[in-house]
Amino acid sequence: QVQLVESGGGLVQPGGSLNLSCTASGFTFSNYLMSWYRQAPGKERELVALVTSSGGYINYAGFVKGRFTISRDNAKNTVYLQMNNLKPEDTAVYYCKAEWGTAYWGQGTQVTVSS
């Protein structure tokens, strides 16, 4: 059974940090490109960052460059998103996605940035 389980979301003040995790099971994690998306209320889901299967290529959306860092640990079947200097506009549900032909999604974790 394929599962992607996100964790690490929560409420944080502007300028704060959160570290999201997404742990996979039920498929060969190391074969898959992993990415983080987010969806704010009333908006479409958008790509935040991606990392290739080996970690050799990483890319970020322009709105998070310099603030967020994506990484993966294939031994732990986990992808991370370190988020620093969070802004209110980063408030959204954050999802991880695994892709290698087929795509799998996690259930999402809420991130709220508010004072």
QUIFENFEN-V760705 format. One record per residue. N is the residue number from 1. RES is the residue in one letter. SS is DSSP state (a for helix, b for strand, c for the rest). Layout:
((N | RES | SS) (N | RES | SS))
This chain:
((1 | Q | c) (2 | V | c) (3 | Q | b) (4 | L | b) (5 | V | b) (6 | E | b) (7 | S | b) (8 | G | c) (9 | G | c) (10 | G | b) (11 | L | b) (12 | V | b) (13 | Q | c) (14 | P | c) (15 | G | c) (16 | G | c) (17 | S | c) (18 | L | b) (19 | N | b) (20 | L | b) (21 | S | b) (22 | C | b) (23 | T | b) (24 | A | b) (25 | S | b) (26 | G | c) (27 | F | c) (28 | T | c) (29 | F | a) (30 | S | a) (31 | N | a) (32 | Y | c) (33 | L | b) (34 | M | b) (35 | S | b) (36 | W | b) (37 | Y | b) (38 | R | b) (39 | Q | b) (40 | A | c) (41 | P | c) (42 | G | c) (43 | K | c) (44 | E | c) (45 | R | c) (46 | E | b) (47 | L | b) (48 | V | b) (49 | A | b) (50 | L | b) (51 | V | b) (52 | T | c) (53 | S | c) (54 | S | c) (55 | G | c) (56 | G | c) (57 | Y | c) (58 | I | b) (59 | N | b) (60 | Y | b) (61 | A | c) (62 | G | c) (63 | F | c) (64 | V | c) (65 | K | c) (66 | G | c) (67 | R | c) (68 | F | b) (69 | T | b) (70 | I | b) (71 | S | b) (72 | R | b) (73 | D | b) (74 | N | c) (75 | A | c) (76 | K | c) (77 | N | c) (78 | T | b) (79 | V | b) (80 | Y | b) (81 | L | b) (82 | Q | b) (83 | M | b) (84 | N | c) (85 | N | c) (86 | L | c) (87 | K | c) (88 | P | a) (89 | E | a) (90 | D | a) (91 | T | c) (92 | A | b) (93 | V | b) (94 | Y | b) (95 | Y | b) (96 | C | b) (97 | K | b) (98 | A | b) (99 | E | b) (100 | W | c) (101 | G | c) (102 | T | c) (103 | A | b) (104 | Y | b) (105 | W | b) (106 | G | c) (107 | Q | c) (108 | G | c) (109 | T | b) (110 | Q | b) (111 | V | b) (112 | T | b) (113 | V | b) (114 | S | c) (115 | S | c))
